[in-house]
Each structure stands twice: as structure tokens, then as C-alpha cells.
Amino acid sequence: MKKVLWVCALALAGAVLVGPVTPALAGPGWEVVKGEAFKKGFVHEFYLEGNAIPTQERNTTMVQLDGKRLVFSLLDTSGYGADIQAKYVGMAIVEKPVSLGGVSLAVGAYGLGLDKGEGDAAGTFHVYDVAGQEVGSGPAPHDAALAQPVPLQVVTGEATKLYLGRYAVEIK
């Protein structure tokens, strides 16, 4: 338990240390953190269920609202058991309470999972605490109209959404 708390505290401290951000189009009040500020806050490994799982810098995004950050990253679960690979696709660190895909999250660190739908059908988005217990789940609509799908991105417009490929969940 001490290791879990230490790793979470270290991850949150790293996110807090990021400096000024470059304003970018990210919806009302949202800013995308880039450059040196992003590098300072990037978390190289994320602790879930007793495992320090590497993150993917190329598939990480950090956004800021009112000075508080949200960090999303895909996890490299290759080399881990089938149960870990099937359960987790990414991680989130939140410095302010938010709703992610309809799941209310307090300040903290979370694992993210996605069960893809058949064809263009919606998938199911899952949020887990660092011990692997499900915090909540909800629908993840498939967006066939998304012009440039990438493994992980935050897209804005009328709503700010976290995309995992073509599957989207709204950030509120």
C-alpha cells in the first residue's frame, strides 16, 4: 500500500511541476500542455495492481483547466499477464474532479479500459483505481466520422472528448 501511495504521489507531483503552458485550441478554457512543460510532467511508468507499467510518450496528452491538469496515456502492457493486457489500455491522472465518460472521478490516478464494440457499435469504457477495482463504466460511442483517428487524443468542439482510436468519452 505504501508503494501505491508513493508512486501516485510521485506521479501527481510530477504533473504539478509542469511550468507554463502554450495555449492551444482545446475547448472553452482548456489548454493543451506541450513542449518542455509536457516533458516535465510526463509520467514514464504507471503503477497498477502491483505493476509499474510503462507509458507511451507518443500516445500521451496533457490538458489544463484553471491551472489543474489531466494526463492521459496509453500503457505498454506487452510482457504482462493476459489479465492485465485485457483490462487496461491506458491511465489517467486528474488534478481536479472531472467526469470522464459519465464516470465521476476525484483527484487521483486511474487505469482505463475499453471493450470495443462490433463494427460501428459503441464500446464500453472502464475506469479502475490503482488496486484494479472498477470505479465505473459507461458507453464509448464509435465515431466513424472522425477524420484522423490516432491511438489517443483529446479533441474539442462543442464538447471536449478523450478518444481511444475512434471510441470517444466526454470530459466534463
C-alpha positions in Angstrom: 0.0 0.0 0.0 2.9 2.4 0.8 4.3 1.7 -2.7 1.0 2.5 -4.3 0.7 5.8 -2.4 4.3 6.7 -3.1 4.0 6.1 -6.8 0.7 8.0 -7.0 2.2 10.9 -5.0 5.2 11.0 -7.3 3.1 10.9 -10.4 0.9 13.8 -9.2 4.0 15.7 -8.0 5.5 15.4 -11.5 2.3 16.7 -13.0 2.2 19.6 -10.6 5.8 20.6 -11.5 4.9 21.5 -15.1 5.5 25.1 -15.9 3.7 27.5 -18.2 1.6 26.0 -21.0 1.2 27.0 -24.6 -2.4 27.9 -25.2 -4.0 25.7 -27.8 -7.4 25.2 -29.1 -8.9 22.7 -26.6 -12.4 24.0 -25.9 -13.7 26.6 -23.5 -11.0 27.2 -21.0 -9.0 24.1 -21.9 -5.3 24.4 -22.8 -3.1 21.6 -24.2 0.2 21.3 -22.4 3.1 21.0 -24.8 6.9 21.3 -25.1 9.1 21.5 -22.0 6.1 21.8 -19.7 4.8 18.5 -21.1 8.2 16.8 -20.8 8.4 17.8 -17.1 5.0 16.3 -16.3 5.2 13.2 -18.4 5.0 10.0 -16.3 7.2 7.2 -17.6 5.7 4.4 -15.6 2.3 4.0 -14.0 1.5 1.7 -11.1 -1.5 -0.6 -11.3 -2.2 -3.8 -9.4 1.4 -4.2 -8.2 2.9 -3.5 -11.6 4.9 -0.4 -12.8 3.7 -0.4 -16.4 5.5 1.8 -19.0 3.5 4.6 -20.6 3.8 5.6 -24.2 5.1 9.2 -24.6 3.9 9.4 -28.2 0.4 8.4 -27.1 0.2 10.8 -24.1 -1.7 14.0 -23.9 -1.9 16.6 -21.1 -4.6 19.2 -20.8 -5.1 22.0 -18.3 -8.1 23.9 -17.0 -7.9 26.5 -14.3 -4.3 25.5 -13.5 -5.2 21.8 -12.9 -4.0 19.1 -15.2 -5.4 15.9 -16.7 -2.9 13.5 -18.0 -3.9 10.6 -20.3 -1.5 8.0 -21.7 -1.7 4.6 -23.3 0.1 1.8 -21.4 2.6 -0.7 -22.9 1.2 -3.9 -21.3 3.2 -6.3 -23.6 5.1 -8.6 -21.3 2.4 -8.6 -18.7 -0.2 -11.3 -18.0 -3.3 -11.7 -20.2 -5.5 -10.4 -17.4 -3.6 -7.0 -17.3 -3.4 -6.8 -21.1 -7.2 -7.4 -21.4 -8.2 -5.0 -18.7 -6.0 -1.9 -19.3 -5.4 0.3 -22.3 -4.3 3.5 -20.6 -4.1 5.6 -17.5 -5.3 9.0 -16.3 -4.1 11.3 -13.6 -6.6 14.0 -12.6 -5.8 17.1 -10.5 -9.4 18.3 -10.3 -12.7 16.4 -10.0 -14.0 15.6 -13.5 -16.5 13.4 -15.3 -14.9 11.1 -17.8 -17.4 9.2 -20.0 -20.1 9.8 -17.3 -17.9 8.4 -14.5 -17.2 10.9 -11.7 -13.5 11.0 -10.8 -12.0 12.6 -7.7 -8.4 13.9 -7.7 -6.2 10.8 -8.2 -4.8 8.2 -10.6 -6.8 5.7 -12.6 -6.4 2.9 -15.0 -8.5 3.0 -18.2 -10.0 0.1 -20.1 -12.0 -0.3 -23.3 -14.2 -3.1 -24.6 -14.6 -2.4 -28.3 -18.0 -2.8 -30.0 -18.7 -4.8 -33.1 -18.2 -2.8 -36.3 -19.5 0.7 -35.7 -21.3 -0.2 -32.4 -20.4 1.6 -29.2 -17.8 0.1 -26.9 -17.7 0.2 -23.1 -15.3 2.5 -21.3 -14.0 1.3 -17.8 -12.2 3.3 -15.1 -10.3 1.4 -12.4 -8.5 2.6 -9.2 -4.8 1.6 -8.9 -5.8 -1.5 -7.0 -7.7 -2.7 -10.0 -11.2 -2.2 -8.6 -13.7 -0.7 -11.1 -14.7 2.8 -10.3 -17.3 3.0 -13.0 -18.0 2.3 -16.7 -20.1 3.8 -19.5 -20.7 3.8 -23.2 -17.9 4.8 -25.6 -19.6 5.7 -28.9 -17.7 4.8 -32.1 -17.1 7.9 -34.2 -16.9 6.8 -37.8 -16.8 10.4 -38.9 -13.5 11.2 -37.1 -11.1 12.4 -39.8 -7.8 11.4 -38.3 -8.1 8.7 -35.6 -4.9 8.1 -33.6 -4.5 5.7 -30.7 -5.1 8.5 -28.0 -6.1 12.2 -28.4 -8.2 14.9 -26.9 -10.5 16.6 -29.4 -12.6 19.6 -28.9 -15.6 21.3 -30.5 -19.0 21.5 -28.9 -17.6 19.1 -26.2 -14.1 18.1 -25.1 -13.6 14.3 -25.7 -10.9 11.8 -25.0 -10.6 9.5 -28.0 -9.1 6.0 -27.9 -8.9 5.4 -31.6 -12.4 6.0 -32.8 -14.1 5.5 -29.4 -14.9 8.7 -27.5 -15.8 9.7 -24.0 -16.7 13.2 -23.0 -14.6 15.1 -20.4 -16.6 17.5 -18.2 
